[in-house]
Amino acid sequence: MSEQVANNRFIQDLERVAQVRSEISVCLSKLAETINQAELAGDSSSGKLSLERDIEDITVASKNLQQGVFHLLVLGDMKRGKSTFLNALIGENLLPSDVNPCTAVLTVLRYGPEKKVTIHFNDGKSPQQLDFQNFKYKYTIDPAEAKKLEQEKKQAFPDVDYAVVEYPLTLLEKGIEIVDSPGLNDTEARNELSLGYVNNCHAILFVMRASQPCTLGERRYLENYIKGRGLTVFFLVNAWDQVRESLIDPDDVEELKASEDRLRQVFNANLAEYCSVEGQNIYDERVFELSSIQALRRRLKNPQADLEGTGFPKFMEALNTFLTRERAIAELRQVRTLARQAVNHTREAVARRLPLLDQDVNFALLGLGVGFLQADQARRELVKTAKKELVKHLPQVAHEQSQVVYNAVKECFDSYEREVSKRINDDIVSRKSELDNLVKQKETREINRESEFNRLKNLQEDVIAQLQKIEAAYSNILAYYS
């Protein structure tokens, strides 16, 4: 697939995801408003249905979808070509990427209608706006100076927290936000700043260099900060074109193949463990050999240039697949689940309320007490039976010879019992709150049963209608990618 086709497909898919996000966000907002209005109306009729938690959850989900962007964090040692890679990715010479200077502050690249750089400080000073030339001049440093600061454990700009670069680029406008971090071999304080973004990103773009394969610093960083955290990492082996240039005879095909194969073996040996999902090897979907400087030169001459041979088309296709299919679908699936839960809770609350409109409330409260005792007894029996079954199947040696195993199993069940108890108790409190609301309303005013019946039935129909729209939007995007 050519770069132009891959890039166009990426933009189209981002637009599609943004459209579905917006559509579902509106439905969630209407769903929350419908339930909230019903709760307010309940104050003057049969009482609230205790759906506050559902209202809060889907309101937050709606806002997150509406404001949602994909966060990409670019990591890597200094002088690995991170800024050059980003400039090639966006197609403009935007970030400092000269031969000598190193980017010295963490930089957030996001969409803005106008070109603008804002420096944010950590000492209470107001943010400062700069033009691009002054930003490049003021906040880049020479590698020798950077090395000296590293040895002295100092930061180049200790009063600067981060910089925000706003730019009217299509890729950014369609929902991509990129964080360009300072080098890994910089001060510990700056490493901590980069790590603050790690857990909040959708994917990490870890830039390495073909001429310095898997250095000790890179391996140590991956081991200490990335391994075992369930993070998605794309490893970008930059400057792959320099492998040929380093040969005595650049035209010797066999020598080039042998040199490239040796490098691939080194990278595979060190990176394979970070390219496995549930036991499945996805190395070819996570490690890419790039020539960023070649790609940048072509795109500066012609934004629509063919980047075949630079590694970018294959990487862009993989990033697109991950963001717009895997992550976006997972995000929308989770939101759909929240909507289903809210609708189910609403229907269950209505189903409980309708019979109580004619019932004696004191009798209902008595039933609630009996139900609590039954639920508590059921909980105890469940945990007791499960414990017996586990002990029966545990090897005797584990119980007799390993107190650690015994304590771990005991803590597991104690934790399980606490969680079950909490959930049952929360449910009981919620149900009692519903009945308390109903008691209060019946004591203070006469409830029009027919009017209340119709109100609650309409509530059910309205929330189901919003859920159906969410289900349709989710099904449509699945069909789009199938």
SVG drawing of the C-alpha trace seen along z (x, -y; Angstrom):
<svg xmlns="http://www.w3.org/2000/svg" viewBox="-55 -35 90 69">
<polyline fill="none" stroke="black" stroke-width="0.4" points="0.0,0.0 1.4,-3.4 2.0,-6.1 -0.8,-8.3 -3.3,-5.5 -2.3,-4.5 -2.5,-8.2 -5.8,-8.8 -7.2,-5.6 -5.9,-6.6 -7.6,-10.0 -10.9,-8.5 -10.8,-6.0 -10.1,-8.7 -13.0,-10.7 -15.3,-7.6 -14.3,-7.0 -14.8,-10.7 -18.2,-10.6 -19.3,-7.5 -17.8,-8.8 -19.9,-12.0 -23.0,-10.1 -22.8,-7.8 -21.8,-10.7 -25.0,-12.5 -27.1,-9.4 -25.4,-9.0 -26.0,-12.6 -29.7,-12.2 -29.9,-9.0 -28.4,-10.7 -30.7,-13.6 -33.8,-11.4 -33.0,-9.5 -32.1,-12.6 -35.4,-14.3 -37.3,-11.2 -35.5,-11.4 -36.5,-15.0 -40.1,-14.2 -40.0,-11.5 -39.7,-14.1 -43.3,-15.2 -44.7,-11.7 -43.7,-8.3 -40.1,-9.2 -36.7,-8.7 -35.4,-5.4 -31.9,-5.8 -30.2,-5.9 -27.7,-8.6 -24.6,-6.4 -25.8,-5.5 -26.4,-9.1 -22.9,-10.0 -21.2,-7.1 -22.8,-7.8 -22.4,-11.5 -18.7,-11.1 -18.5,-8.6 -20.3,-11.0 -17.9,-13.8 -14.9,-11.5 -16.2,-10.5 -16.9,-14.0 -13.5,-15.2 -11.7,-12.0 -8.4,-12.0 -5.8,-9.3 -2.7,-10.0 0.6,-8.9 3.8,-9.1 7.1,-9.2 10.0,-7.8 13.6,-7.1 17.2,-8.2 18.5,-11.5 19.7,-11.7 17.5,-8.8 15.7,-11.1 12.4,-11.4 11.7,-14.9 12.7,-14.0 10.3,-11.0 7.5,-13.2 8.2,-15.8 8.0,-13.1 4.8,-11.7 3.0,-15.1 4.7,-16.2 6.2,-19.5 9.5,-20.6 7.7,-21.6 9.8,-20.4 13.5,-21.1 15.3,-18.3 18.7,-19.8 21.8,-17.6 23.1,-19.0 20.5,-20.4 18.4,-18.1 14.8,-18.9 15.1,-19.9 11.5,-20.1 8.6,-17.7 6.4,-18.9 2.7,-18.2 1.6,-18.5 -2.1,-19.0 -4.5,-20.6 -5.1,-24.3 -6.7,-26.6 -3.6,-28.8 0.1,-28.0 1.1,-28.6 3.6,-27.5 2.8,-27.9 5.4,-27.2 4.0,-26.0 6.1,-26.6 6.2,-24.7 7.1,-27.6 3.8,-29.5 4.7,-31.8 2.0,-32.4 2.2,-30.4 4.3,-32.1 3.5,-32.2 6.3,-32.1 6.6,-31.9 8.2,-28.7 11.6,-30.2 12.0,-31.4 10.9,-28.1 13.4,-26.2 16.2,-28.6 15.5,-28.9 14.5,-25.3 17.0,-23.1 20.5,-22.4 23.8,-20.9 24.3,-17.2 27.6,-17.9 25.7,-20.3 23.0,-17.7 25.5,-15.1 27.1,-17.4 23.8,-18.2 23.0,-14.5 26.2,-13.8 25.5,-16.7 21.9,-15.4 20.5,-18.8 17.8,-19.9 18.4,-22.4 15.2,-24.3 14.2,-23.3 11.4,-25.9 9.7,-24.5 7.0,-21.9 6.1,-21.3 5.4,-23.0 2.2,-22.8 2.5,-23.2 -0.8,-23.9 -0.9,-23.4 -3.6,-23.2 -2.8,-19.7 -5.4,-17.2 -3.9,-14.3 -4.1,-16.3 -7.6,-17.7 -9.0,-14.2 -8.1,-13.2 -4.4,-12.5 -2.4,-14.2 1.4,-13.5 3.8,-13.9 7.4,-14.3 9.6,-13.5 13.1,-14.5 15.8,-11.7 15.7,-8.7 19.4,-9.2 18.6,-12.6 18.1,-13.6 16.0,-11.4 13.6,-14.3 12.9,-14.6 12.5,-10.8 9.8,-11.0 8.1,-13.8 7.9,-11.5 6.7,-8.6 3.8,-10.7 2.3,-10.4 3.0,-6.7 -0.2,-5.4 -2.4,-7.9 -1.4,-7.2 -3.1,-4.9 0.3,-3.8 4.0,-4.4 6.2,-5.0 9.6,-3.9 12.3,-5.3 15.6,-3.4 18.5,-3.7 19.8,-1.0 23.4,-2.0 23.0,-1.5 20.8,1.5 19.3,2.0 21.7,0.1 22.1,0.9 20.2,-2.3 17.3,-1.3 17.1,2.2 17.3,0.9 14.5,-1.6 12.2,1.1 12.9,3.4 12.2,0.8 9.4,-1.2 7.6,0.7 7.8,4.4 4.8,6.1 2.5,3.0 0.3,4.0 1.3,1.1 1.2,1.1 4.6,0.2 5.5,-0.3 9.3,0.0 10.6,-2.3 14.1,-1.4 15.1,-4.7 17.9,-5.5 17.7,-2.0 19.0,-3.5 22.3,-4.1 22.9,-0.4 23.8,-0.4 25.9,-3.6 28.0,-2.0 29.2,0.8 32.6,0.8 30.8,1.5 27.2,0.2 26.4,1.9 27.3,5.4 23.9,7.0 25.0,10.1 26.9,8.0 23.9,5.7 21.6,8.6 24.0,10.2 24.3,6.9 20.6,6.3 19.9,9.9 22.3,9.5 20.6,6.3 17.2,7.9 18.4,10.8 19.6,8.4 16.3,6.4 14.2,9.6 16.2,11.0 15.6,7.9 12.1,6.8 10.2,10.0 8.9,10.2 7.3,6.8 5.5,7.9 3.3,10.6 -0.5,10.4 -2.0,13.3 0.7,15.6 0.4,14.5 3.5,13.2 2.8,9.9 6.4,8.8 5.8,7.9 2.9,5.7 5.0,3.8 8.6,3.4 9.3,1.3 12.4,0.3 12.2,-3.4 14.2,-6.0 12.7,-9.2 15.0,-11.6 14.3,-10.2 10.6,-10.3 10.8,-13.9 12.8,-15.1 10.2,-13.6 7.2,-15.1 8.8,-18.6 9.1,-18.6 5.7,-17.0 3.2,-16.4 1.6,-13.6 5.0,-11.9 5.3,-8.2 7.2,-7.0 7.7,-3.4 11.0,-2.2 11.0,-4.4 9.0,-2.0 6.3,-4.6 3.4,-3.0 3.6,0.3 3.9,-1.5 1.0,-3.9 -1.2,-0.9 -0.4,0.9 -0.9,-2.2 -4.3,-2.9 -5.4,0.7 -4.5,0.5 -6.0,-2.9 -9.2,-3.0 -10.0,0.7 -8.6,2.3 -8.6,-0.7 -11.6,-2.5 -13.7,0.6 -12.7,1.6 -13.5,-2.0 -17.0,-2.0 -17.7,1.6 -17.1,0.4 -19.4,-2.6 -22.1,-0.4 -21.8,1.8 -22.3,-1.2 -25.4,-2.2 -26.8,1.3 -26.3,1.3 -27.9,-2.0 -31.0,-0.9 -31.2,2.4 -31.0,0.7 -33.7,-1.7 -36.0,1.1 -35.4,3.1 -36.2,0.1 -39.4,-0.6 -40.4,3.1 -39.9,2.9 -41.8,-0.4 -44.9,0.4 -46.3,3.1 -45.5,1.0 -47.8,-1.8 -50.7,0.3 -48.9,2.2 -48.7,1.5 -45.3,-0.1 -44.7,1.3 -45.2,4.8 -42.7,4.0 -40.1,2.8 -40.6,6.0 -40.0,8.0 -36.8,6.0 -35.6,7.0 -36.3,10.7 -34.5,10.3 -31.5,8.9 -31.2,11.8 -31.7,14.3 -29.0,12.5 -26.6,12.5 -27.1,16.2 -26.7,16.9 -23.4,15.0 -22.1,17.0 -23.1,20.3 -21.5,19.4 -18.1,18.5 -18.2,21.5 -18.9,23.9 -16.2,22.4 -13.7,22.6 -14.5,26.3 -14.1,27.1 -10.7,25.3 -9.3,27.0 -10.5,30.4 -8.5,29.9 -5.4,28.2 -2.4,30.5 -1.9,31.4 1.8,30.4 0.8,26.8 -1.2,26.6 1.4,28.4 4.6,27.0 3.9,23.6 2.4,21.1 2.8,18.5 0.4,20.4 -2.0,20.9 -2.0,17.2 -2.4,16.2 -5.4,18.4 -6.9,17.2 -6.4,13.5 -8.0,14.3 -11.2,15.6 -11.3,12.9 -11.0,10.3 -13.7,12.1 -16.0,12.2 -15.5,8.5 -16.3,7.7 -19.5,9.8 -20.6,8.3 -20.0,4.8 -22.0,5.4 -24.9,7.0 -25.0,4.2 -24.8,1.5 -27.8,3.1 -29.7,3.3 -29.0,-0.3 -30.1,-1.4 -33.4,0.6 -34.1,-0.8 -33.5,-4.3 -36.1,-3.6 -38.7,-2.5 -37.9,-5.4 -38.6,-7.8 -41.9,-6.0 -42.9,-6.1 -42.1,-9.8 -44.2,-10.5 -47.2,-8.5 -47.1,-10.2 -47.1,-13.7 -49.3,-13.4 -51.7,-11.2 -50.0,-9.5 -52.0,-9.3 -51.3,-5.7 -52.3,-5.9 -50.3,-9.0 -47.3,-7.5 -47.7,-4.2 -47.6,-6.1 -44.6,-8.2 -42.5,-5.2 -43.5,-3.3 -42.5,-6.3 -39.2,-6.4 -38.6,-2.7 -39.4,-3.4 -37.2,-6.5 -34.1,-4.8 -34.5,-1.8 -34.8,-4.0 -31.5,-5.7 -29.8,-2.3 -31.0,-1.1 -29.3,-4.1 -26.1,-3.3 -26.3,0.4 -26.9,-0.6 -23.9,-3.0 -21.7,-0.3 -22.9,2.3 -22.4,0.0 -18.7,-0.6 -18.1,3.1 -19.6,3.6 -17.5,0.8 -14.3,2.7 -15.5,6.2"/>
</svg>
